Amino acid sequence: MVIVNRVRSASYPSTICGVVFQNAHRPYRCQFSFTCTGVALLPKEEKPWRRAREIAAAMQSCANECARETSSADGRLQALSAATHYHASYVRPGWARRLHKLGRIGRHIFFARKRRGPV
């Protein structure tokens, strides 16, 4: 949902690949760490790669419905459906302080931009 939410936002590129690889050529400015680590991007295991493609296709086809549905009994996943940023719980990026924390799933913490008040 983070990538889909960014694609929908005027603040980011308008395609999935554009979002994922934004700033990949700039050290420490990539949006997703795997795009700037220098590690080959080609998948090495066919079965997990096939599953990842299936999940990605499903996300693209149901993104609107996924954002509206509650996927857990207490609604935590629905609250996270607005996320435009995330990071692993074992890091403390400076940008996170400027965002609104939405919640956590496993070892990942999700955020959205803070809403601006009246001007």
Biopython code that builds the backbone (N, CA, C, O; Angstrom):
import numpy as np
from Bio.PDB.StructureBuilder import StructureBuilder

atoms = [
    (1, "MET", "N", (0.811, -1.196, 0.000)),
    (1, "MET", "CA", (0.000, 0.000, 0.000)),
    (1, "MET", "C", (0.854, 1.259, 0.000)),
    (1, "MET", "O", (0.439, 2.278, -0.552)),
    (2, "VAL", "N", (2.036, 1.216, 0.605)),
    (2, "VAL", "CA", (2.910, 2.390, 0.615)),
    (2, "VAL", "C", (3.207, 2.820, -0.820)),
    (2, "VAL", "O", (3.108, 4.004, -1.145)),
    (3, "ILE", "N", (3.563, 1.883, -1.665)),
    (3, "ILE", "CA", (3.894, 2.219, -3.050)),
    (3, "ILE", "C", (2.653, 2.706, -3.786)),
    (3, "ILE", "O", (2.711, 3.715, -4.490)),
    (4, "VAL", "N", (1.537, 2.008, -3.635)),
    (4, "VAL", "CA", (0.290, 2.414, -4.293)),
    (4, "VAL", "C", (-0.110, 3.814, -3.826)),
    (4, "VAL", "O", (-0.519, 4.635, -4.647)),
    (5, "ASN", "N", (-0.005, 4.101, -2.546)),
    (5, "ASN", "CA", (-0.349, 5.430, -2.037)),
    (5, "ASN", "C", (0.555, 6.502, -2.615)),
    (5, "ASN", "O", (0.104, 7.614, -2.889)),
    (6, "ARG", "N", (1.813, 6.184, -2.802)),
    (6, "ARG", "CA", (2.721, 7.157, -3.405)),
    (6, "ARG", "C", (2.375, 7.387, -4.871)),
    (6, "ARG", "O", (2.403, 8.525, -5.342)),
    (7, "VAL", "N", (2.053, 6.329, -5.592)),
    (7, "VAL", "CA", (1.669, 6.490, -7.003)),
    (7, "VAL", "C", (0.465, 7.424, -7.108)),
    (7, "VAL", "O", (0.393, 8.229, -8.037)),
    (8, "ARG", "N", (-0.467, 7.332, -6.186)),
    (8, "ARG", "CA", (-1.677, 8.166, -6.192)),
    (8, "ARG", "C", (-1.404, 9.618, -5.805)),
    (8, "ARG", "O", (-2.204, 10.500, -6.118)),
    (9, "SER", "N", (-0.300, 9.874, -5.141)),
    (9, "SER", "CA", (0.026, 11.210, -4.657)),
    (9, "SER", "C", (0.755, 12.028, -5.726)),
    (9, "SER", "O", (1.588, 11.502, -6.464)),
    (10, "ALA", "N", (0.435, 13.297, -5.795)),
    (10, "ALA", "CA", (1.122, 14.196, -6.717)),
    (10, "ALA", "C", (2.564, 14.462, -6.283)),
    (10, "ALA", "O", (3.337, 15.030, -7.054)),
    (11, "SER", "N", (2.938, 14.068, -5.079)),
    (11, "SER", "CA", (4.287, 14.320, -4.555)),
    (11, "SER", "C", (5.323, 13.302, -5.033)),
    (11, "SER", "O", (6.517, 13.470, -4.787)),
    (12, "TYR", "N", (4.872, 12.251, -5.711)),
    (12, "TYR", "CA", (5.762, 11.163, -6.122)),
    (12, "TYR", "C", (5.535, 10.837, -7.586)),
    (12, "TYR", "O", (4.560, 11.296, -8.181)),
    (13, "PRO", "N", (6.426, 10.050, -8.174)),
    (13, "PRO", "CA", (6.205, 9.627, -9.565)),
    (13, "PRO", "C", (4.856, 8.909, -9.716)),
    (13, "PRO", "O", (4.316, 8.382, -8.744)),
    (14, "SER", "N", (4.330, 8.895, -10.923)),
    (14, "SER", "CA", (2.983, 8.374, -11.161)),
    (14, "SER", "C", (2.939, 6.904, -11.567)),
    (14, "SER", "O", (1.883, 6.397, -11.943)),
    (15, "THR", "N", (4.084, 6.214, -11.493)),
    (15, "THR", "CA", (4.106, 4.789, -11.814)),
    (15, "THR", "C", (4.750, 4.007, -10.671)),
    (15, "THR", "O", (5.493, 4.569, -9.867)),
    (16, "ILE", "N", (4.463, 2.730, -10.607)),
    (16, "ILE", "CA", (5.051, 1.887, -9.556)),
    (16, "ILE", "C", (6.568, 1.865, -9.685)),
    (16, "ILE", "O", (7.275, 2.061, -8.697)),
    (17, "CYS", "N", (7.070, 1.632, -10.882)),
    (17, "CYS", "CA", (8.528, 1.606, -11.060)),
    (17, "CYS", "C", (9.143, 2.975, -10.742)),
    (17, "CYS", "O", (10.222, 3.057, -10.156)),
    (18, "GLY", "N", (8.449, 4.040, -11.131)),
    (18, "GLY", "CA", (8.938, 5.380, -10.822)),
    (18, "GLY", "C", (9.077, 5.607, -9.333)),
    (18, "GLY", "O", (10.064, 6.184, -8.878)),
    (19, "VAL", "N", (8.090, 5.153, -8.570)),
    (19, "VAL", "CA", (8.131, 5.285, -7.105)),
    (19, "VAL", "C", (9.243, 4.430, -6.522)),
    (19, "VAL", "O", (10.051, 4.918, -5.732)),
    (20, "VAL", "N", (9.293, 3.171, -6.898)),
    (20, "VAL", "CA", (10.263, 2.239, -6.315)),
    (20, "VAL", "C", (11.699, 2.677, -6.590)),
    (20, "VAL", "O", (12.559, 2.583, -5.713)),
    (21, "PHE", "N", (11.957, 3.151, -7.798)),
    (21, "PHE", "CA", (13.330, 3.490, -8.162)),
    (21, "PHE", "C", (13.642, 4.981, -8.073)),
    (21, "PHE", "O", (14.686, 5.418, -8.556)),
    (22, "GLN", "N", (12.756, 5.771, -7.463)),
    (22, "GLN", "CA", (13.012, 7.197, -7.296)),
    (22, "GLN", "C", (14.309, 7.402, -6.519)),
    (22, "GLN", "O", (14.492, 6.834, -5.441)),
    (23, "ASN", "N", (15.196, 8.205, -7.065)),
    (23, "ASN", "CA", (16.497, 8.537, -6.457)),
    (23, "ASN", "C", (17.427, 7.336, -6.262)),
    (23, "ASN", "O", (18.375, 7.428, -5.482)),
    (24, "ALA", "N", (17.190, 6.235, -6.933)),
    (24, "ALA", "CA", (18.045, 5.049, -6.763)),
    (24, "ALA", "C", (19.491, 5.337, -7.147)),
    (24, "ALA", "O", (20.402, 4.667, -6.661)),
    (25, "HIS", "N", (19.712, 6.316, -8.005)),
    (25, "HIS", "CA", (21.060, 6.668, -8.445)),
    (25, "HIS", "C", (21.789, 7.582, -7.458)),
    (25, "HIS", "O", (22.975, 7.857, -7.641)),
    (26, "ARG", "N", (21.105, 8.052, -6.423)),
    (26, "ARG", "CA", (21.699, 8.963, -5.443)),
    (26, "ARG", "C", (21.967, 8.237, -4.135)),
    (26, "ARG", "O", (21.026, 7.764, -3.497)),
    (27, "PRO", "N", (23.218, 8.136, -3.719)),
    (27, "PRO", "CA", (23.529, 7.447, -2.453)),
    (27, "PRO", "C", (22.746, 8.048, -1.285)),
    (27, "PRO", "O", (22.671, 9.268, -1.138)),
    (28, "TYR", "N", (22.176, 7.195, -0.472)),
    (28, "TYR", "CA", (21.427, 7.563, 0.728)),
    (28, "TYR", "C", (20.164, 8.387, 0.430)),
    (28, "TYR", "O", (19.605, 9.001, 1.339)),
    (29, "ARG", "N", (19.721, 8.406, -0.801)),
    (29, "ARG", "CA", (18.504, 9.130, -1.168)),
    (29, "ARG", "C", (17.461, 8.218, -1.821)),
    (29, "ARG", "O", (16.387, 8.679, -2.209)),
    (30, "CYS", "N", (17.775, 6.932, -1.941)),
    (30, "CYS", "CA", (16.824, 6.013, -2.554)),
    (30, "CYS", "C", (15.603, 5.859, -1.652)),
    (30, "CYS", "O", (15.697, 6.006, -0.434)),
    (31, "GLN", "N", (14.471, 5.565, -2.256)),
    (31, "GLN", "CA", (13.237, 5.441, -1.500)),
    (31, "GLN", "C", (13.104, 4.079, -0.824)),
    (31, "GLN", "O", (12.505, 3.967, 0.245)),
    (32, "PHE", "N", (13.655, 3.062, -1.441)),
    (32, "PHE", "CA", (13.614, 1.700, -0.903)),
    (32, "PHE", "C", (15.039, 1.162, -0.962)),
    (32, "PHE", "O", (15.647, 1.131, -2.032)),
    (33, "SER", "N", (15.572, 0.741, 0.171)),
    (33, "SER", "CA", (16.998, 0.429, 0.287)),
    (33, "SER", "C", (17.487, -0.601, -0.719)),
    (33, "SER", "O", (18.637, -0.523, -1.151)),
    (34, "PHE", "N", (16.668, -1.550, -1.104)),
    (34, "PHE", "CA", (17.168, -2.559, -2.030)),
    (34, "PHE", "C", (17.527, -1.971, -3.391)),
    (34, "PHE", "O", (18.274, -2.589, -4.150)),
    (35, "THR", "N", (17.001, -0.774, -3.714)),
    (35, "THR", "CA", (17.293, -0.193, -5.026)),
    (35, "THR", "C", (18.650, 0.495, -5.085)),
    (35, "THR", "O", (19.119, 0.826, -6.173)),
    (36, "CYS", "N", (19.284, 0.715, -3.952)),
    (36, "CYS", "CA", (20.560, 1.431, -3.985)),
    (36, "CYS", "C", (21.671, 0.706, -3.235)),
    (36, "CYS", "O", (22.690, 1.309, -2.900)),
    (37, "THR", "N", (21.483, -0.573, -2.974)),
    (37, "THR", "CA", (22.497, -1.312, -2.224)),
    (37, "THR", "C", (23.611, -1.857, -3.106)),
    (37, "THR", "O", (24.662, -2.254, -2.603)),
    (38, "GLY", "N", (23.391, -1.879, -4.420)),
    (38, "GLY", "CA", (24.382, -2.454, -5.312)),
    (38, "GLY", "C", (24.230, -3.955, -5.472)),
    (38, "GLY", "O", (24.949, -4.566, -6.263)),
    (39, "VAL", "N", (23.316, -4.554, -4.743)),
    (39, "VAL", "CA", (23.047, -5.982, -4.866)),
    (39, "VAL", "C", (22.201, -6.190, -6.115)),
    (39, "VAL", "O", (21.298, -5.402, -6.397)),
    (40, "ALA", "N", (22.487, -7.226, -6.845)),
    (40, "ALA", "CA", (21.747, -7.500, -8.073)),
    (40, "ALA", "C", (20.246, -7.547, -7.809)),
    (40, "ALA", "O", (19.800, -8.092, -6.800)),
    (41, "LEU", "N", (19.475, -6.972, -8.726)),
    (41, "LEU", "CA", (18.034, -6.913, -8.575)),
    (41, "LEU", "C", (17.333, -8.130, -9.174)),
    (41, "LEU", "O", (16.117, -8.267, -9.046)),
    (42, "LEU", "N", (18.070, -8.993, -9.811)),
    (42, "LEU", "CA", (17.451, -10.164, -10.416)),
    (42, "LEU", "C", (17.144, -11.211, -9.351)),
    (42, "LEU", "O", (17.993, -11.518, -8.515)),
    (43, "PRO", "N", (15.931, -11.757, -9.381)),
    (43, "PRO", "CA", (15.565, -12.773, -8.381)),
    (43, "PRO", "C", (16.358, -14.052, -8.577)),
    (43, "PRO", "O", (16.666, -14.441, -9.703)),
    (44, "LYS", "N", (16.680, -14.689, -7.485)),
    (44, "LYS", "CA", (17.465, -15.918, -7.536)),
    (44, "LYS", "C", (16.608, -17.161, -7.307)),
    (44, "LYS", "O", (17.025, -18.264, -7.660)),
    (45, "GLU", "N", (15.424, -17.005, -6.725)),
    (45, "GLU", "CA", (14.548, -18.135, -6.446)),
    (45, "GLU", "C", (13.223, -17.931, -7.177)),
    (45, "GLU", "O", (12.503, -16.967, -6.914)),
    (46, "GLU", "N", (12.906, -18.842, -8.094)),
    (46, "GLU", "CA", (11.729, -18.688, -8.951)),
    (46, "GLU", "C", (10.407, -18.722, -8.183)),
    (46, "GLU", "O", (9.530, -17.899, -8.443)),
    (47, "LYS", "N", (10.249, -19.653, -7.248)),
    (47, "LYS", "CA", (8.963, -19.807, -6.569)),
    (47, "LYS", "C", (8.584, -18.546, -5.752)),
    (47, "LYS", "O", (7.472, -18.041, -5.907)),
    (48, "PRO", "N", (9.476, -18.033, -4.895)),
    (48, "PRO", "CA", (9.125, -16.805, -4.167)),
    (48, "PRO", "C", (8.920, -15.609, -5.114)),
    (48, "PRO", "O", (8.075, -14.750, -4.860)),
    (49, "TRP", "N", (9.693, -15.562, -6.195)),
    (49, "TRP", "CA", (9.555, -14.470, -7.152)),
    (49, "TRP", "C", (8.185, -14.530, -7.829)),
    (49, "TRP", "O", (7.545, -13.495, -8.017)),
    (50, "ARG", "N", (7.733, -15.721, -8.196)),
    (50, "ARG", "CA", (6.418, -15.895, -8.799)),
    (50, "ARG", "C", (5.331, -15.435, -7.827)),
    (50, "ARG", "O", (4.395, -14.739, -8.220)),
    (51, "ARG", "N", (5.457, -15.822, -6.569)),
    (51, "ARG", "CA", (4.482, -15.426, -5.543)),
    (51, "ARG", "C", (4.468, -13.913, -5.351)),
    (51, "ARG", "O", (3.401, -13.315, -5.210)),
    (52, "ALA", "N", (5.636, -13.296, -5.346)),
    (52, "ALA", "CA", (5.720, -11.843, -5.206)),
    (52, "ALA", "C", (5.019, -11.146, -6.374)),
    (52, "ALA", "O", (4.334, -10.143, -6.174)),
    (53, "ARG", "N", (5.183, -11.667, -7.581)),
    (53, "ARG", "CA", (4.505, -11.096, -8.748)),
    (53, "ARG", "C", (2.990, -11.243, -8.627)),
    (53, "ARG", "O", (2.246, -10.332, -8.989)),
    (54, "GLU", "N", (2.537, -12.382, -8.121)),
    (54, "GLU", "CA", (1.098, -12.595, -7.929)),
    (54, "GLU", "C", (0.528, -11.586, -6.926)),
    (54, "GLU", "O", (-0.541, -11.017, -7.147)),
    (55, "ILE", "N", (1.246, -11.373, -5.831)),
    (55, "ILE", "CA", (0.792, -10.420, -4.811)),
    (55, "ILE", "C", (0.766, -9.007, -5.385)),
    (55, "ILE", "O", (-0.179, -8.256, -5.148)),
    (56, "ALA", "N", (1.799, -8.648, -6.136)),
    (56, "ALA", "CA", (1.859, -7.314, -6.739)),
    (56, "ALA", "C", (0.698, -7.099, -7.704)),
    (56, "ALA", "O", (0.086, -6.031, -7.710)),
    (57, "ALA", "N", (0.394, -8.096, -8.509)),
    (57, "ALA", "CA", (-0.726, -7.981, -9.448)),
    (57, "ALA", "C", (-2.044, -7.845, -8.698)),
    (57, "ALA", "O", (-2.909, -7.065, -9.097)),
    (58, "ALA", "N", (-2.201, -8.596, -7.621)),
    (58, "ALA", "CA", (-3.421, -8.510, -6.829)),
    (58, "ALA", "C", (-3.555, -7.130, -6.186)),
    (58, "ALA", "O", (-4.656, -6.582, -6.131)),
    (59, "MET", "N", (-2.471, -6.573, -5.709)),
    (59, "MET", "CA", (-2.498, -5.243, -5.098)),
    (59, "MET", "C", (-2.905, -4.187, -6.120)),
    (59, "MET", "O", (-3.677, -3.280, -5.808)),
    (60, "GLN", "N", (-2.390, -4.307, -7.333)),
    (60, "GLN", "CA", (-2.738, -3.335, -8.359)),
    (60, "GLN", "C", (-4.214, -3.417, -8.709)),
    (60, "GLN", "O", (-4.857, -2.389, -8.923)),
    (61, "SER", "N", (-4.754, -4.612, -8.770)),
    (61, "SER", "CA", (-6.140, -4.757, -9.198)),
    (61, "SER", "C", (-7.143, -4.464, -8.086)),
    (61, "SER", "O", (-8.306, -4.189, -8.379)),
    (62, "CYS", "N", (-6.731, -4.513, -6.830)),
    (62, "CYS", "CA", (-7.696, -4.279, -5.738)),
    (62, "CYS", "C", (-7.265, -3.164, -4.807)),
    (62, "CYS", "O", (-7.735, -3.102, -3.670)),
    (63, "ALA", "N", (-6.390, -2.287, -5.251)),
    (63, "ALA", "CA", (-5.857, -1.256, -4.350)),
    (63, "ALA", "C", (-6.952, -0.428, -3.697)),
    (63, "ALA", "O", (-6.872, -0.148, -2.501)),
    (64, "ASN", "N", (-7.968, -0.030, -4.447)),
    (64, "ASN", "CA", (-9.038, 0.785, -3.855)),
    (64, "ASN", "C", (-9.803, 0.014, -2.796)),
    (64, "ASN", "O", (-10.090, 0.546, -1.723)),
    (65, "GLU", "N", (-10.136, -1.234, -3.088)),
    (65, "GLU", "CA", (-10.865, -2.039, -2.123)),
    (65, "GLU", "C", (-10.010, -2.354, -0.905)),
    (65, "GLU", "O", (-10.506, -2.348, 0.221)),
    (66, "CYS", "N", (-8.727, -2.630, -1.126)),
    (66, "CYS", "CA", (-7.831, -2.940, -0.010)),
    (66, "CYS", "C", (-7.709, -1.760, 0.945)),
    (66, "CYS", "O", (-7.590, -1.954, 2.155)),
    (67, "ALA", "N", (-7.737, -0.564, 0.426)),
    (67, "ALA", "CA", (-7.611, 0.621, 1.271)),
    (67, "ALA", "C", (-8.840, 0.829, 2.141)),
    (67, "ALA", "O", (-8.752, 1.435, 3.208)),
    (68, "ARG", "N", (-9.993, 0.326, 1.688)),
    (68, "ARG", "CA", (-11.229, 0.534, 2.433)),
    (68, "ARG", "C", (-11.549, -0.591, 3.410)),
    (68, "ARG", "O", (-12.208, -0.360, 4.424)),
    (69, "GLU", "N", (-11.098, -1.783, 3.121)),
    (69, "GLU", "CA", (-11.480, -2.933, 3.934)),
    (69, "GLU", "C", (-10.648, -3.038, 5.204)),
    (69, "GLU", "O", (-9.473, -2.670, 5.228)),
    (70, "THR", "N", (-11.260, -3.534, 6.232)),
    (70, "THR", "CA", (-10.548, -3.821, 7.461)),
    (70, "THR", "C", (-10.043, -5.249, 7.360)),
    (70, "THR", "O", (-10.825, -6.187, 7.204)),
    (71, "SER", "N", (-8.735, -5.404, 7.451)),
    (71, "SER", "CA", (-8.153, -6.729, 7.279)),
    (71, "SER", "C", (-7.863, -7.426, 8.588)),
    (71, "SER", "O", (-7.383, -8.559, 8.586)),
    (72, "SER", "N", (-8.133, -6.795, 9.680)),
    (72, "SER", "CA", (-7.920, -7.426, 10.974)),
    (72, "SER", "C", (-9.077, -7.059, 11.894)),
    (72, "SER", "O", (-9.769, -6.066, 11.670)),
    (73, "ALA", "N", (-9.275, -7.845, 12.905)),
    (73, "ALA", "CA", (-10.420, -7.668, 13.797)),
    (73, "ALA", "C", (-10.432, -6.294, 14.458)),
    (73, "ALA", "O", (-11.502, -5.732, 14.690)),
    (74, "ASP", "N", (-9.272, -5.752, 14.761)),
    (74, "ASP", "CA", (-9.256, -4.466, 15.472)),
    (74, "ASP", "C", (-9.036, -3.274, 14.542)),
    (74, "ASP", "O", (-8.934, -2.143, 15.017)),
    (75, "GLY", "N", (-8.960, -3.498, 13.245)),
    (75, "GLY", "CA", (-8.858, -2.399, 12.297)),
    (75, "GLY", "C", (-7.480, -1.812, 12.120)),
    (75, "GLY", "O", (-7.339, -0.788, 11.451)),
    (76, "ARG", "N", (-6.457, -2.417, 12.690)),
    (76, "ARG", "CA", (-5.110, -1.849, 12.570)),
    (76, "ARG", "C", (-4.656, -1.741, 11.128)),
    (76, "ARG", "O", (-4.065, -0.730, 10.749)),
    (77, "LEU", "N", (-4.914, -2.755, 10.313)),
    (77, "LEU", "CA", (-4.447, -2.709, 8.933)),
    (77, "LEU", "C", (-5.163, -1.636, 8.139)),
    (77, "LEU", "O", (-4.566, -1.025, 7.253)),
    (78, "GLN", "N", (-6.422, -1.396, 8.435)),
    (78, "GLN", "CA", (-7.142, -0.329, 7.747)),
    (78, "GLN", "C", (-6.504, 1.016, 8.075)),
    (78, "GLN", "O", (-6.355, 1.859, 7.190)),
    (79, "ALA", "N", (-6.133, 1.222, 9.307)),
    (79, "ALA", "CA", (-5.484, 2.471, 9.701)),
    (79, "ALA", "C", (-4.173, 2.669, 8.958)),
    (79, "ALA", "O", (-3.792, 3.802, 8.663)),
    (80, "LEU", "N", (-3.489, 1.594, 8.658)),
    (80, "LEU", "CA", (-2.208, 1.688, 7.960)),
    (80, "LEU", "C", (-2.370, 1.877, 6.469)),
    (80, "LEU", "O", (-1.387, 2.131, 5.773)),
    (81, "SER", "N", (-3.586, 1.761, 5.958)),
    (81, "SER", "CA", (-3.793, 1.824, 4.513)),
    (81, "SER", "C", (-3.476, 3.193, 3.920)),
    (81, "SER", "O", (-3.388, 3.312, 2.698)),
    (82, "ALA", "N", (-3.303, 4.218, 4.729)),
    (82, "ALA", "CA", (-2.948, 5.547, 4.241)),
    (82, "ALA", "C", (-1.432, 5.779, 4.237)),
    (82, "ALA", "O", (-0.978, 6.865, 3.876)),
    (83, "ALA", "N", (-0.660, 4.793, 4.626)),
    (83, "ALA", "CA", (0.788, 4.964, 4.780)),
    (83, "ALA", "C", (1.483, 5.316, 3.462)),
    (83, "ALA", "O", (1.195, 4.746, 2.409)),
    (84, "THR", "N", (2.398, 6.264, 3.556)),
    (84, "THR", "CA", (3.248, 6.621, 2.423)),
    (84, "THR", "C", (4.723, 6.379, 2.743)),
    (84, "THR", "O", (5.584, 6.528, 1.876)),
    (85, "HIS", "N", (5.009, 6.009, 3.983)),
    (85, "HIS", "CA", (6.390, 5.773, 4.419)),
    (85, "HIS", "C", (6.416, 4.620, 5.414)),
    (85, "HIS", "O", (5.422, 4.338, 6.083)),
    (86, "TYR", "N", (7.548, 3.968, 5.499)),
    (86, "TYR", "CA", (7.752, 2.950, 6.530)),
    (86, "TYR", "C", (9.243, 2.736, 6.726)),
    (86, "TYR", "O", (10.059, 3.105, 5.880)),
    (87, "HIS", "N", (9.577, 2.141, 7.842)),
    (87, "HIS", "CA", (10.964, 1.731, 8.080)),
    (87, "HIS", "C", (10.966, 0.565, 9.051)),
    (87, "HIS", "O", (9.981, 0.316, 9.746)),
    (88, "ALA", "N", (12.074, -0.139, 9.091)),
    (88, "ALA", "CA", (12.225, -1.253, 10.021)),
    (88, "ALA", "C", (12.365, -0.697, 11.435)),
    (88, "ALA", "O", (12.886, 0.400, 11.635)),
    (89, "SER", "N", (11.897, -1.460, 12.400)),
    (89, "SER", "CA", (11.895, -0.991, 13.786)),
    (89, "SER", "C", (13.290, -0.850, 14.383)),
    (89, "SER", "O", (13.460, -0.190, 15.408)),
    (90, "TYR", "N", (14.274, -1.455, 13.763)),
    (90, "TYR", "CA", (15.628, -1.396, 14.325)),
    (90, "TYR", "C", (16.450, -0.222, 13.788)),
    (90, "TYR", "O", (17.643, -0.128, 14.080)),
    (91, "VAL", "N", (15.839, 0.671, 13.012)),
    (91, "VAL", "CA", (16.525, 1.879, 12.554)),
    (91, "VAL", "C", (15.745, 3.097, 13.030)),
    (91, "VAL", "O", (14.569, 2.977, 13.373)),
    (92, "ARG", "N", (16.373, 4.255, 13.058)),
    (92, "ARG", "CA", (15.742, 5.498, 13.496)),
    (92, "ARG", "C", (16.033, 6.604, 12.474)),
    (92, "ARG", "O", (16.867, 7.471, 12.732)),
    (93, "PRO", "N", (15.361, 6.585, 11.327)),
    (93, "PRO", "CA", (15.630, 7.625, 10.328)),
    (93, "PRO", "C", (15.120, 8.989, 10.783)),
    (93, "PRO", "O", (14.064, 9.087, 11.408)),
    (94, "GLY", "N", (15.864, 10.025, 10.471)),
    (94, "GLY", "CA", (15.496, 11.376, 10.874)),
    (94, "GLY", "C", (14.174, 11.829, 10.290)),
    (94, "GLY", "O", (13.444, 12.575, 10.944)),
    (95, "TRP", "N", (13.839, 11.401, 9.076)),
    (95, "TRP", "CA", (12.603, 11.834, 8.439)),
    (95, "TRP", "C", (11.355, 11.382, 9.189)),
    (95, "TRP", "O", (10.303, 12.008, 9.057)),
    (96, "ALA", "N", (11.447, 10.322, 9.963)),
    (96, "ALA", "CA", (10.271, 9.780, 10.647)),
    (96, "ALA", "C", (9.688, 10.783, 11.650)),
    (96, "ALA", "O", (8.481, 10.771, 11.892)),
    (97, "ARG", "N", (10.511, 11.638, 12.230)),
    (97, "ARG", "CA", (10.032, 12.620, 13.210)),
    (97, "ARG", "C", (9.067, 13.628, 12.593)),
    (97, "ARG", "O", (8.240, 14.215, 13.291)),
    (98, "ARG", "N", (9.178, 13.827, 11.273)),
    (98, "ARG", "CA", (8.333, 14.819, 10.600)),
    (98, "ARG", "C", (7.002, 14.232, 10.127)),
    (98, "ARG", "O", (6.186, 14.945, 9.543)),
    (99, "LEU", "N", (6.778, 12.945, 10.373)),
    (99, "LEU", "CA", (5.578, 12.271, 9.890)),
    (99, "LEU", "C", (4.692, 11.804, 11.035)),
    (99, "LEU", "O", (5.116, 11.760, 12.190)),
    (100, "HIS", "N", (3.462, 11.458, 10.697)),
    (100, "HIS", "CA", (2.496, 10.938, 11.665)),
    (100, "HIS", "C", (2.610, 9.416, 11.691)),
    (100, "HIS", "O", (2.438, 8.758, 10.665)),
    (101, "LYS", "N", (2.897, 8.865, 12.855)),
    (101, "LYS", "CA", (3.017, 7.417, 13.000)),
    (101, "LYS", "C", (1.630, 6.788, 12.981)),
    (101, "LYS", "O", (0.758, 7.170, 13.760)),
    (102, "LEU", "N", (1.431, 5.819, 12.083)),
    (102, "LEU", "CA", (0.137, 5.152, 11.959)),
    (102, "LEU", "C", (0.073, 3.854, 12.743)),
    (102, "LEU", "O", (-0.982, 3.492, 13.264)),
    (103, "GLY", "N", (1.189, 3.157, 12.829)),
    (103, "GLY", "CA", (1.179, 1.882, 13.537)),
    (103, "GLY", "C", (2.324, 0.989, 13.091)),
    (103, "GLY", "O", (3.245, 1.419, 12.396)),
    (104, "ARG", "N", (2.239, -0.245, 13.503)),
    (104, "ARG", "CA", (3.332, -1.182, 13.271)),
    (104, "ARG", "C", (2.770, -2.553, 12.893)),
    (104, "ARG", "O", (1.753, -2.997, 13.427)),
    (105, "ILE", "N", (3.451, -3.201, 11.968)),
    (105, "ILE", "CA", (3.175, -4.602, 11.632)),
    (105, "ILE", "C", (4.516, -5.315, 11.716)),
    (105, "ILE", "O", (5.438, -5.006, 10.961)),
    (106, "GLY", "N", (4.623, -6.253, 12.621)),
    (106, "GLY", "CA", (5.892, -6.971, 12.784)),
    (106, "GLY", "C", (7.014, -6.005, 13.082)),
    (106, "GLY", "O", (6.942, -5.235, 14.039)),
    (107, "ARG", "N", (8.060, -6.043, 12.261)),
    (107, "ARG", "CA", (9.228, -5.183, 12.468)),
    (107, "ARG", "C", (9.196, -3.908, 11.629)),
    (107, "ARG", "O", (10.225, -3.251, 11.471)),
    (108, "HIS", "N", (8.032, -3.551, 11.091)),
    (108, "HIS", "CA", (7.935, -2.350, 10.267)),
    (108, "HIS", "C", (6.959, -1.348, 10.876)),
    (108, "HIS", "O", (5.870, -1.708, 11.321)),
    (109, "ILE", "N", (7.378, -0.078, 10.885)),
    (109, "ILE", "CA", (6.588, 1.017, 11.420)),
    (109, "ILE", "C", (6.137, 1.876, 10.236)),
    (109, "ILE", "O", (6.942, 2.221, 9.371)),
    (110, "PHE", "N", (4.844, 2.218, 10.205)),
    (110, "PHE", "CA", (4.258, 2.916, 9.074)),
    (110, "PHE", "C", (3.855, 4.337, 9.437)),
    (110, "PHE", "O", (3.442, 4.616, 10.563)),
    (111, "PHE", "N", (3.985, 5.242, 8.444)),
    (111, "PHE", "CA", (3.763, 6.669, 8.644)),
    (111, "PHE", "C", (3.004, 7.271, 7.473)),
    (111, "PHE", "O", (2.955, 6.701, 6.384)),
    (112, "ALA", "N", (2.410, 8.440, 7.720)),
    (112, "ALA", "CA", (1.825, 9.273, 6.668)),
    (112, "ALA", "C", (2.222, 10.706, 6.962)),
    (112, "ALA", "O", (2.630, 11.044, 8.073)),
    (113, "ARG", "N", (2.095, 11.532, 5.951)),
    (113, "ARG", "CA", (2.390, 12.941, 6.173)),
    (113, "ARG", "C", (1.389, 13.518, 7.154)),
    (113, "ARG", "O", (0.224, 13.120, 7.175)),
    (114, "LYS", "N", (1.847, 14.456, 7.964)),
    (114, "LYS", "CA", (0.957, 15.116, 8.923)),
    (114, "LYS", "C", (0.025, 16.038, 8.149)),
    (114, "LYS", "O", (0.431, 16.733, 7.217)),
    (115, "ARG", "N", (-1.228, 16.021, 8.564)),
    (115, "ARG", "CA", (-2.219, 16.904, 7.925)),
    (115, "ARG", "C", (-1.984, 18.329, 8.397)),
    (115, "ARG", "O", (-1.726, 18.586, 9.573)),
    (116, "ARG", "N", (-2.079, 19.225, 7.466)),
    (116, "ARG", "CA", (-1.901, 20.639, 7.816)),
    (116, "ARG", "C", (-3.209, 21.228, 8.324)),
    (116, "ARG", "O", (-4.287, 20.907, 7.825)),
    (117, "GLY", "N", (-3.097, 22.071, 9.300)),
    (117, "GLY", "CA", (-4.279, 22.743, 9.835)),
    (117, "GLY", "C", (-4.680, 23.897, 8.945)),
    (117, "GLY", "O", (-4.063, 24.117, 7.904)),
    (118, "PRO", "N", (-5.704, 24.639, 9.335)),
    (118, "PRO", "CA", (-6.142, 25.796, 8.547)),
    (118, "PRO", "C", (-5.048, 26.840, 8.441)),
    (118, "PRO", "O", (-4.272, 27.046, 9.374)),
    (119, "VAL", "N", (-5.000, 27.482, 7.311)),
    (119, "VAL", "CA", (-3.952, 28.487, 7.079)),
    (119, "VAL", "C", (-4.440, 29.849, 7.461)),
    (119, "VAL", "O", (-3.702, 30.826, 7.337)),
]
sb = StructureBuilder()
sb.init_structure("model")
sb.init_model(0)
sb.init_chain("A")
sb.init_seg("    ")
for serial, (resi, resn, name, xyz) in enumerate(atoms, 1):
    if name == "N":
        sb.init_residue(resn, " ", resi, " ")
    sb.init_atom(name, np.array(xyz, "f"), 0.0, 1.0, " ", f" {name:<3s}", serial, name[0])
structure = sb.get_structure()
